[in-house]
Amino acid sequence: MEKNIIYNEDCFITMNDKIDKNSIDVVLTSPPYNMTKRKGGLSDTGRYDVYVDWMTEEQYVEFSINLFNNFDNIIKENGVVLYNLSFSKENGILPYLVMSEIYKNTNWTVVDTIIWEKNSGMPVPADMRHSTRKCETIFVLARKKEVNTFNRYPGISSVGTNGQVYYHTHNNIIRADNNDGKTHKLNQATYSTSLCKQLLSLYAKENDIIYDPFMGTGTTANACVQLNMNYIGSEISENQCKYAYERINNKK
């Protein structure tokens, strides 16, 4: 299995043909949020260069279940999925529906939620019915049989005289940049290297293998390089793959 590579293909092809079974330590990703429906039908609003981010609710749930069933084949024992999922005003229930259906139809369950507090929020105050969204959710998922054993590395702060181990405190709010300076015209829905590094530092170790099935412009890979971890990615956009390698090579 080749490491430190981004495959220009659908993630289901990568997971079935390129990644060894039980070889991935952590999946870290921000999938398409299924949020570009507008009045008058379906439209590509320019968030991605090749992907139109809208399925029916049923299609998106089925897609998500299929994704996690594939994760089950490639992730090592006690490995986790770090899943950044948000919503739009068209589908406010969708992330919670997706998590519920994943629980009912796969071997995975939510074991923690982390709130990502950004530097700035949206939408602008022209929307009278919705709060400015300054936070998003990172769902932490493990296999149901591993809820008491999944990998997490908080670091030991002290050991009591009776042998009791105490760990460093990590609050479930992570403050991190919205993105790495600006969004790219190829992908206007990126997250930040600072967010990825904080997540990976808690759930992975040096030399671990991290998979991002929606690699986009390479933010997950960029974080892995900086933390001495290995990455594998999938991305259907050829131009985003090229840009991601440019970022990694230039350490942006």
N, C-alpha and C positions, 0 to 999 in steps of 0.2 A: 504494500500500500504506500503510495507516494504522499509525503507530507509537504506542507508549506506550498500549497498549490490552490488555485481557484479555477474550478471547472466552469467553462462557459456552456452551461446546460441546465435543465430542470433538476431540482434537488432530488427528485425521486429516482432519476437515472443515476445520479451520483451515489445515493445511498444503496441502491441495488447492485451497481456494477463496479464502483470504485473504492468503496470503504469496507474494510474487513469487519466481520461481525465482532461485537464486543471489543471495539478498539478505541472508541471515543470517550474521553474523560468528562467533557462538558459540552453541551450545546448552548451557545449564546447567540441570540438572534433577536431581531425586531422584524417580524413578518409584515407584509402588507396588511393594513388595518381594515380593508374593505370599506372605504369611506369616501368614494368619489362619485356617489350618486347625486345627480342634480335634477331639477325640474325639467321635464321634457324628455326624459329617458336616461340612458347610460352615456357617460362621456369620459374621455381621458382629459383630466384637468392639468396635465403636464407635470404631475408629481414624479413620474418615472418616464424614461425615454422610450421604453418598449412595452411596459406592462400597464394594462387598464385595470385599476384597482376596484372592481366591483363585481361581486357575485350575488346571487340570491342568498338570503340568510341560510337556507338549507344547504346550498352548495358550499358555502364557507364553512359551515359546521362539519360537513362531510370531509372537506379538504383538511381541516384541522385534525380530525380523528385519524385520517389516513397518515398524516404527518407524524403523529405521536406513535402510531403503531410501527412505523418505520424506524423512529428513534429507538424503539424497544430492541430492535435487532442490532443496532450499531453501538449503543452506549454500554460502557462497562458496568459491572456490578457496582452499585452505590453511586454511580454518576448522576448528575442532575441536568435539568434543562432550565436555563434562565431566559424567560420569554417576555420581552417587552411588548405589551399589547395595549392599545388605547382605542378610542372610539370617536365618532363624530356625532353631531346632533341628529343625523339620520338613523344611527344605530346604537344608542346609548346602552342598551342591554347586552350587546353582542359579546364583549369580552367575558362577561359572567356566564352567559349561555354557553360559550365555547368551553370554558373551564368545567362547567357542569357536565357537558356532553363528553368531554375527554375523560372525566372521572367515571362516567357510566359505561363508556365504550372502549376504554383502553386499560392498560396496567398502571397508568400514571395518576397521581393526585397532587394537588397543591399542598406543599409543606410550609411555605412561607410566602409573604408578599413584601416587597420592598418598594418604597415610594421614591421615585426619582424627582427631586426638586430641581427645576431648571433655573437658569439665570433670568429668563424672561418668559412670559406666557402669551397665549393667544386664545380666543380671537380678540380683536380690538374692541373697545367698549361700545361698539355700535349694535351689539347683540343684547337685547334687553332681557332675554330669558336664560342665558347661559353665563356661568362664571368664567372669568378669564382663567384658562387652564395652564397653570404653572407646574403641574405635577403629572407624571404618568406612573403606571404600575409595572413593576417587574414581577411576574409570577415565577416562583421557584417551585419546580415540580420534581418529584422523585417517584420511583416505583412504589406501589402500595405496600409491597413486602419489605421495603427498605426505608420506611418512614423513621425508623429509629437508628438507622446505620448509614444514611447517605453522607457523602463526603462534604465536609465543611472544615475550614482551617482558620479558626478565629485567633489562634495563638494563645499560649499559656501565660497568664499574668503572674500566678503564684501557686504554690502547693502548700496546703495547711499541714500542721504537725501530725494530723491524723491521716495524711495522704490525700485529702480532698483536693482535686484540681480545680482551679479557678481560671476562667478564660477572659481575654480582653473583651470589653463591651463593644458591640457593633450595633448601633441603632438601625432601625429599618427605614430610615430616611437617608438617602444618598444625595448630596448636593453636587451637581456636576453640570458642565456646560451643555447648552442645547445641542451643539454640534462642534465641529472642529474649525471654528472661525466663520464659516458660511456654508450654506447648502450649495451643492453643485447643480448645474442646469440638467445634468443627467438624472439626478435623484434629489428631490426636494423634501425627502422624509428621512434624513439621516440622524443617527444619534452620535454621541461623542466618544472619543478615545478615553477621556477622563472617566466617563461612566463605565465603560468596558473594563478598564484597568481596576477600578474599585470592586467591581463584581468578581472578576477573575481572581483577584488577590484573596478573596474570601472562599472561593469554591474550587480553586485549582492550584496546582503547584508548577514549579519550573519543569519544563520538558513534557508537560501534559499535552494532549492533543485536543484542540478545540475545534468544533465544527459549527459553521454558520451556513445554513441552507439558503439564506437570502443575503449574500455578502455585499451586494450593492457596490459602493465606492471603496470598500475595504477597511472600514473602521475597526471591525473585530480583528482582522488580521494585523492591522497597525498596532493595536493594543498587545496582541500576542508577541509580536516582534520585540516590543519594548519590555515585556515581562519574561523573555526567554522561554516562551511557550511555542508550541507548534500549532499551525492552523491548517484547516481544509475548508474550502468554501465552494458554494455553488452560486452561480449568477447567470440569468438568461440573457442579460445585456452584454454584448461583446464590448461595447464602448466603456461600460462601467468596469468590466474586467481589466481592460487596458489601463484605465485611470487608476484602479486599485493598485496594480503593480507599480505604476509610477509613484504613487504615494509611499508605498512600502520601500521601494528602492531609494527614495529621497528622504525617507524617515519623516514624512509630514504628519 
